[in-house]
Amino acid sequence: MDPKHRQILQRNRLNLVTALNPADICDGLLSKGVFTQDMIDEIQGKITRRDQARQLVIDLETRGSQALPAFLECLRETGQHALAELLQCGDGARLPPSVPIQPSLIPLPVQNTKYAEKPDRPDFTPSRLGPLRPERLPVPNPFSPCESCYKMDASPCGICLIINNVDFGPDCDLKDRKGSDIDCDKMEKRFKALNFEVIAKRNLKYKRIRHEMASLAKRDHSAYDCCVVIILSHGTEANHNRFPGAVHGVDGPAVPVQLITNYLNGQNCPSLQGKPKLFFIQACGGGEKDTGFEVSPDEVEPSLGGIDDQMDAIPISSSSDSLSTSDELDARATLPTPSDILVSYSTFPGYVSWRDTQAGSWYVENLDRVLEENAATDDLVTMLMMVNAAVSQISAKGLYKQMPGSFNFLRKHLYFQSSLS
């Protein structure tokens, strides 16, 4: 596709996902040779209209130079003139509220259908979960170069392990992390809403953190599309050759983030090969405090942190551990060991991370909000940039700043399942 055409689609992704009726135009795109029957089948296999629209736009960006003109023609043929004119202008403006969205009936698969039961738990919130999804059908090879997005339609999508360290031992010189339970509750509810099986563990010692990671790596993830690990703890610097930082067990010793990621890499967890492994670390990366630098008033919107902000740090640790440090050559067709891994840090390596004892950490609060507001339309990397921007505008005690960041080794775009339809 022409780069200009691709930019038009990307600028208007929100409008397309919100208003497009894929069922109306699939036949037209097939007859015009834009899509193959396999692509149409994949689109129609999505349960919600919104997910169908997202897949259609993703596939459209991979087609030839005539894909956008043919798409515009199909929109006009099916009466979706407002979208056609919007794309013709190519300016990415929002559709006016008066533009109606025509409902479309989407047939559900009738074979091999097995619906997930609602869990019998008091904190289960049906309104935040998407429609029940059928059992997975055979899918294309995840290593196929023609796919620009990770497959994320399994039900549940994957396992989300949350390690929430709050109460630290009296001999380890680490304060209790008041407010961390608020973070844990937010992440548990958020990833349940994104159709993950959530496992929350509280107050784990060093050896127990490693045990939980080893147990997670030994599980069979073949039926899942993704795996998420969220760690809420004190943190410190650590020697590394891939991922910086380390997180403390409640007994004091710190587990390097590099070791934590190694448990789930393609070498040590075969059932997650080619699938995204996401790590969200709410912990300090060191002991430095960032006072920021002056900018013009229109650069930021000042936002003060809570009156009881604390940090999640202690001095540097020399700990370095790794499950695999081999540099041997391999003549087989392989992927790099850390591929399909993303580690999102609440703060820049070496710096403290702030937590409000009453409202939870800056990072988790904004991560939860951004996922709630944007998971239906935006990919993960885009949403993490939104989190970075929001956290960077907050100040602790009117002075100190914080800058989240990510080490991104994903190979494709990642879109979470959404409860919106």
C-alpha positions as a printed Julia matrix, in Angstrom:
421×3 Matrix{Float64}:
   0.0     0.0    0.0
   1.09    3.54  -0.71
   2.56    5.05   2.5
   0.21    8.03   2.2
  -2.79    5.7    2.04
  -1.51    3.78   5.08
  -1.16    7.04   7.02
  -4.77    7.97   6.18
  -5.99    4.64   7.56
  -3.87    4.96  10.68
  -5.04    8.53  11.37
  -8.65    7.41  11.03
  -8.34    4.08  12.88
 -10.56    5.25  15.74
 -13.32    6.39  13.37
 -13.13    3.17  11.38
 -13.2     0.88  14.41
 -16.07    2.9   15.88
 -18.33    3.28  12.83
 -17.38    0.78  10.1
 -19.76   -2.09   9.25
 -17.38   -4.8    7.98
 -20.17   -7.26   7.17
 -21.5    -4.87   4.53
 -18.29   -4.49   2.54
 -16.5    -7.84   2.79
 -18.11   -9.19  -0.37
 -17.16   -6.05  -2.28
 -13.54   -6.23  -1.18
 -13.46   -9.9   -2.17
 -14.99   -9.29  -5.61
 -12.54   -6.44  -6.27
  -9.6    -8.7   -5.44
  -8.48   -6.65  -2.45
  -8.99   -9.48   0.07
  -8.74  -13.24  -0.27
 -11.39  -15.61   1.05
  -9.06  -16.61   3.9
  -8.79  -12.98   4.97
 -12.57  -12.59   4.85
 -12.97  -15.74   6.95
 -10.52  -14.39   9.53
 -12.42  -11.09   9.77
 -15.8   -12.79  10.05
 -14.38  -15.09  12.73
 -14.14  -12.13  15.11
 -17.17  -11.98  17.38
 -17.69   -8.24  17.85
 -18.22   -5.7   15.1
 -15.45   -3.56  16.56
 -12.93   -6.43  16.44
 -14.0    -7.21  12.88
 -13.45   -3.6   11.88
 -10.04   -3.51  13.52
  -8.93   -6.68  11.71
 -10.23   -5.35   8.4
  -8.21   -2.14   8.74
  -5.09   -4.08   9.75
  -5.41   -6.36   6.71
  -6.18   -3.45   4.39
  -2.85   -1.83   5.23
  -1.04   -4.89   3.86
  -2.67   -4.79   0.43
  -1.61   -3.08  -2.8
  -1.78    0.44  -4.15
  -5.45    0.11  -5.2
  -6.64   -1.11  -1.8
  -7.72    2.28  -0.45
  -9.55    3.42  -3.62
 -11.37    0.09  -3.73
 -12.23    0.41  -0.03
 -13.66    3.9   -0.6
 -15.73    2.58  -3.47
 -17.11   -0.21  -1.27
 -17.99    2.3    1.46
 -19.99    4.4   -0.99
 -21.69    1.35  -2.49
 -22.92    0.31   0.97
 -24.1     3.78   2.03
 -21.22    4.53   4.42
 -20.66    7.91   2.79
 -19.51    9.77   5.93
 -16.55    7.41   6.39
 -15.71    7.56   2.7
 -15.62   11.36   2.71
 -13.56   11.39   5.89
 -10.95    9.1    4.35
 -11.05   11.06   1.09
 -10.07   14.2    3.04
  -7.4    12.22   4.86
  -7.13   14.65   7.77
  -7.97   12.3   10.63
 -10.85   14.43  11.95
 -13.43   12.84  14.22
 -16.84   11.88  12.89
 -19.57   14.26  14.09
 -21.91   12.84  16.74
 -24.82   13.02  14.33
 -23.37   10.35  12.06
 -25.39    7.19  12.76
 -23.77    3.79  13.16
 -25.85    1.18  11.4
 -26.08   -2.08  13.36
 -25.16   -5.29  11.63
 -25.96   -8.87  12.59
 -22.89  -11.04  12.93
 -23.47  -14.81  12.65
 -21.76  -16.87  15.33
 -19.87  -20.08  14.54
 -22.04  -23.17  15.09
 -19.31  -25.79  15.26
 -16.85  -26.5   18.06
 -18.45  -23.81  20.17
 -17.67  -23.89  23.87
 -18.39  -20.89  26.01
 -16.5   -19.94  29.15
 -18.46  -19.95  32.38
 -18.66  -16.84  34.52
 -16.44  -17.24  37.58
 -18.28  -17.4   40.88
 -16.47  -14.49  42.52
 -17.82  -11.38  44.27
 -15.45   -9.05  42.41
 -16.44  -10.34  38.96
 -17.82   -7.48  36.84
 -19.69   -8.78  33.76
 -20.11   -5.33  32.22
 -16.33   -4.94  31.89
 -15.83   -8.2   30.01
 -16.35   -8.63  26.31
 -18.86  -11.02  24.79
 -18.22  -14.68  25.53
 -15.96  -16.07  22.85
 -15.99  -19.51  21.22
 -13.22  -22.04  21.6
 -10.22  -21.24  19.43
 -10.17  -22.47  15.87
  -6.96  -23.34  13.98
  -4.95  -20.2   13.25
  -2.08  -19.3   10.88
   1.51  -19.84  11.9
   2.4   -17.0   14.33
   5.76  -16.59  12.61
   4.12  -15.81   9.26
   5.66  -12.54   7.96
   2.38  -11.44   6.35
   0.74  -10.88   9.74
   1.35   -7.46  11.24
  -0.44   -8.11  14.56
  -0.25  -10.74  17.24
  -3.18  -13.12  17.47
  -5.08  -12.12  20.61
  -8.49  -13.82  20.45
  -8.1   -16.86  22.71
 -10.5   -17.1   25.65
  -9.06  -16.51  28.12
  -6.39  -14.58  26.25
  -3.68  -15.72  28.65
  -2.47  -15.79  32.23
  -1.73  -12.6   34.15
   0.43  -13.12  37.25
   0.49  -10.24  39.75
   3.15  -10.23  42.5
   2.16   -7.66  45.11
   4.78   -7.13  47.82
   3.43   -4.9   50.59
   4.74   -5.94  54.03
   8.53   -6.22  54.28
  10.49   -7.97  56.99
  11.95   -5.93  59.88
  15.51   -6.99  59.06
  15.65   -5.89  55.41
  15.6    -2.08  55.88
  12.61   -1.69  53.54
   9.43    0.15  54.45
   6.01   -1.38  53.95
   4.45   -0.3   50.65
   1.16    1.31  51.68
  -1.12    1.83  48.7
   0.17   -1.19  46.77
  -3.04   -3.15  47.4
  -4.87   -0.39  45.52
  -2.55   -0.94  42.55
  -3.07   -4.69  42.73
  -6.86   -4.37  42.76
  -6.78   -2.05  39.76
  -4.56   -4.38  37.72
  -6.54   -7.45  38.68
  -9.82   -5.9   37.55
  -8.28   -4.37  34.43
  -6.76   -7.58  33.09
  -9.87   -9.57  33.91
 -11.72   -7.04  31.78
  -9.17   -7.71  29.02
 -10.09  -11.42  29.28
  -7.03  -12.7   31.15
  -6.96  -15.37  33.84
  -5.53  -13.37  36.75
  -3.44  -14.92  39.55
  -2.53  -12.52  42.37
   0.19  -13.36  44.91
   0.92  -11.22  47.98
   4.11  -10.76  50.02
   6.48  -13.15  48.26
  10.01  -13.76  49.47
  12.94  -13.93  47.05
  12.77  -17.72  46.59
   9.01  -17.64  46.27
   9.16  -15.09  43.44
  11.47  -17.42  41.56
   9.26  -20.39  42.37
   6.14  -18.64  41.02
   7.97  -17.65  37.83
   9.27  -21.21  37.36
   5.75  -22.6   37.87
   4.35  -20.14  35.34
   7.01  -21.17  32.82
   6.17  -24.87  33.29
   2.48  -24.38  32.52
   1.14  -25.27  29.11
   0.3   -21.98  27.37
  -0.62  -23.61  24.05
  -4.27  -22.55  24.3
  -3.33  -18.94  25.15
  -2.13  -16.04  23.0
  -0.23  -13.97  25.57
   1.26  -13.93  29.07
   1.44  -10.96  31.47
   3.5   -10.51  34.63
   2.93   -7.48  36.89
   5.31   -6.86  39.8
   4.59   -4.32  42.52
   7.51   -4.06  44.94
  10.58   -2.16  46.04
  13.3    -2.11  43.41
  16.96   -1.35  42.85
  19.67   -1.29  40.22
  21.34   -4.54  39.16
  24.02   -5.69  36.73
  22.48   -6.91  33.49
  23.04   -7.46  29.78
  19.42   -7.11  28.62
  16.85   -5.77  31.07
  17.92   -3.45  33.91
  16.75   -3.41  37.5
  15.74   -5.88  40.18
  12.71   -6.29  42.45
  12.86   -7.18  46.14
  11.25  -10.07  47.91
   9.67   -9.18  51.24
  12.67  -10.81  52.96
  15.1    -8.36  51.29
  17.07  -10.05  48.45
  16.28   -8.79  44.94
  15.44  -10.82  41.84
  16.85   -9.26  38.64
  14.24   -8.31  36.05
  16.44  -10.05  33.49
  16.06  -13.34  35.36
  12.3   -12.86  35.63
  11.96  -12.37  31.87
  14.25  -15.33  31.15
  11.78  -17.75  32.69
   9.28  -17.03  29.91
  11.56  -16.53  26.9
  11.25  -18.76  23.84
  14.05  -21.0   25.06
  12.72  -21.74  28.53
   8.96  -21.71  27.88
   8.32  -23.4   24.5
   4.52  -23.02  24.66
   4.97  -19.21  24.62
   7.28  -19.16  21.6
   6.18  -16.5   19.12
   3.64  -15.11  21.59
   3.88  -11.76  23.4
   5.21  -11.82  26.96
   4.46   -8.55  28.79
   6.07   -7.41  32.04
   4.89   -4.35  33.98
   7.27   -3.32  36.78
   6.13   -0.87  39.46
   9.36   -0.47  41.43
  12.25    1.92  41.69
  15.11    1.53  39.24
  17.58    3.07  41.69
  17.94    5.8   44.26
  18.24    9.0   42.23
  15.49   11.6   42.41
  14.65   13.51  39.24
  13.92   17.22  39.74
  13.17   17.69  36.05
  14.11   20.72  33.93
  12.37   23.93  33.05
  10.18   24.17  29.94
   7.78   26.78  28.63
   4.38   26.76  30.37
   2.57   25.42  27.32
   4.76   22.3   27.21
   3.12   20.61  30.2
  -0.01   20.65  32.28
   1.22   20.82  35.88
  -0.11   18.05  38.09
   0.81   17.54  41.72
   1.22   14.13  43.3
  -0.4    13.16  46.57
   0.62   14.67  49.88
   1.91   11.3   51.07
   4.03   10.15  48.12
   6.63    7.47  48.83
   9.3     5.85  46.7
  10.06    2.22  45.97
  13.87    2.13  46.13
  16.96    1.08  48.06
  20.64    1.39  47.02
  22.25   -0.53  44.15
  22.56   -4.3   44.25
  25.33   -6.3   42.61
  22.98   -9.2   41.98
  23.12  -10.66  38.5
  21.52  -13.95  37.54
  20.55  -15.54  34.27
  19.04  -18.78  33.08
  20.89  -18.64  29.77
  24.03  -16.78  28.74
  25.0   -18.96  25.78
  26.32  -17.19  22.66
  26.64  -20.35  20.55
  25.66  -20.18  16.9
  22.63  -22.13  15.74
  22.09  -22.97  12.09
  18.38  -23.68  12.58
  15.63  -21.19  11.75
  15.24  -19.37  15.04
  14.11  -16.17  16.7
  16.31  -14.19  19.11
  15.85  -15.4   22.7
  14.35  -12.11  24.02
  11.98  -11.69  21.06
   8.28  -11.07  21.73
   9.08   -9.56  25.14
   8.1    -6.11  26.35
   9.14   -4.79  29.77
   7.4    -1.62  30.88
   9.09    0.16  33.8
   7.4     2.68  36.05
  10.56    4.79  36.02
  13.84    5.34  34.16
  16.67    2.97  35.23
  18.5     4.38  38.23
  15.66    6.6   39.41
  12.99    6.36  42.08
   9.33    5.55  41.4
   6.64    7.4   43.35
   3.62    5.89  45.08
   0.75    7.67  46.82
  -0.14    5.73  49.97
  -3.81    6.69  49.57
  -4.31    6.39  45.79
  -1.6     3.96  44.64
   1.35    4.56  42.33
   1.39    7.19  39.59
   2.33    4.59  37.01
  -0.35    1.99  37.77
  -3.06    4.62  38.14
  -2.35    5.99  34.67
  -1.74    2.56  33.12
  -5.16    1.44  34.34
  -6.85    4.6   33.04
  -5.2     4.48  29.62
  -6.08    0.8   29.15
  -9.69    1.47  30.11
 -10.05    4.41  27.73
  -7.99    3.25  24.75
  -7.68   -0.56  24.61
 -10.57   -0.73  22.14
  -8.76    1.31  19.52
  -5.0     1.55  20.18
  -2.09   -0.88  20.28
  -0.07   -1.46  23.44
   3.0     0.57  22.46
   0.86    3.59  21.63
  -0.93    3.3   24.96
   2.36    3.07  26.89
   3.43    6.35  25.3
   0.2     7.85  26.64
   1.13    6.55  30.1
   4.61    8.06  29.78
   3.15   11.44  28.85
   0.66   11.43  31.73
   3.15   10.39  34.43
   5.78   12.84  33.22
   3.43   15.74  34.07
   3.04   14.79  37.75
   5.25   16.21  40.51
   5.95   14.72  43.93
   6.05   17.25  46.76
   5.92   19.91  44.04
   9.49   19.08  43.01
  10.3    15.52  41.94
   9.41   13.98  38.59
   9.12   10.47  37.16
   9.56    9.11  33.62
   8.31    5.61  32.75
   9.73    3.72  29.79
   9.83    0.37  28.02
  12.29   -2.13  26.6
  10.33   -3.32  23.58
  11.25   -6.51  21.75
   7.84   -7.19  20.25
   7.78   -8.01  16.54
   4.17   -7.04  15.81
   1.42   -4.7   16.9
  -0.49   -5.89  19.97
  -4.18   -5.12  20.46
  -5.95   -6.35  23.59
  -9.44   -7.83  23.49
 -12.0    -5.18  24.25
 -15.34   -5.27  26.04
 -16.69   -2.58  23.67
 -18.62   -3.66  20.61
